[in-house]
Amino acid sequence: MARGGINKAVVERARQALLSKGAYPSIDAVRVELGNTGSKTTIARYLKELDVQAPAEVSSRERMSEELKALVENVLDRLTEEGAEVVAQAQADFDRQREAWEARLEALEVELKAARHQCESQHAALTDQGAQLQTTHSSWQSELTRNAGLSQQCQDLEVRIRDRDVQIQSLEEKHVHARAALEHYREAIKEQREQDQRRHDAQLQQIQLEQRKLQETLIIKQDESTRLNRDNERLLGELRQQARVLTDQQDQAQRLAAELRTAQMATAKADGAREQLQEQLAAIKAESKSLAKALALANEQWAQANQRLAVLSEDNDSLRAQVQLNIATPPPIQP
């Protein structure tokens, strides 16, 4: 563990230990002897004071004049100070750059997490909508089957009315109009079924609302058909009251035509809802692709930031090594 600090007495003991070993007490040697602690400027100042108080022992490296020795020490002190300044400046620049890149990396991480979370939410939403649309499609097919059965029932009812009411021309005309309306309704249902096969995506909430309306309409139609069947059965036993039955049949035919128009309007609304949801689904898919591209770009920026940080670390290590080399290698002394 590094020491807390140095003083003149500590430097003096380290200097004496080096001299006793026959080594020259340079700034680096004294610092190594102290356990690589202390500022080189402080060590140089203490060594200079010790040299003034007690001249160094005669050795092969101390046979130079005091003026040349002072010059060398001044050069070493200056190199030490300049090297420390360069290292401090380089460290400050590196710290600023590192803080900037760390902030940029944190921002990119936040954006990446947000993009991933949004992609996951969009994927989950699309999965839920797909399941709900499949359920709605199955329900729609069931309703189409029920509509076909109801149309068949209406057609059978028309045949019975035509066979039964040959002698009543006015009632037959009403039934012809009813058959035409039912035929138009069957064609609309057939066309709707073909459109459903091509456009299987629909807006869930609007489809459910329109589906409920259509179900209510179908229930009313079934009730009306049931009542019409009962009226027709009464006609078989009450041929003598044809005038009253004719009026009832006319009323029933009018109500049936009104219900057919209502069902056609509901079918048209369902078509519009399907087209809107298909457009929304296409927009969601396009947004998912954009998010995927943003995620790839964020990953690329992350890799570039890591490369940049590695280059800065290598530059910092090279700069430190150069500074240490300049400090450890004093300039040659001119004879």
Secondary structure, 3 states (H helix, E strand, C coil): CCCCCCCHHHHHHHHHHHHHCCCCCCHHHHHHHCCCCCCHHHHHHHHHHHHHHCCCCCCCCCCCCHHHHHHHHHHHHHHHHHHHHHHHHHHHHHHHHHHHHHHHHHHHHHHHHHHHHHHHHHHHHHHHHHHHHHHHHHHHHHHHHHHHHHHHHHHHHHHHHHHHCCCCHHHHHHHHHHHHHHHHHHHHHHHHHHHHHHCCCCCHHHHHHHHHHHHHHHHHHHHHHHHHHHHHHHHHHCHHHHHHHHHHHHHHHHHHHHHHHHHHHHHHHHHHHHHHHHHHHHHHHHHHHHHHHHHHHHHHHHHHHHHHHHHHHHHHHHHHHHHHHHHHCCCCCCC
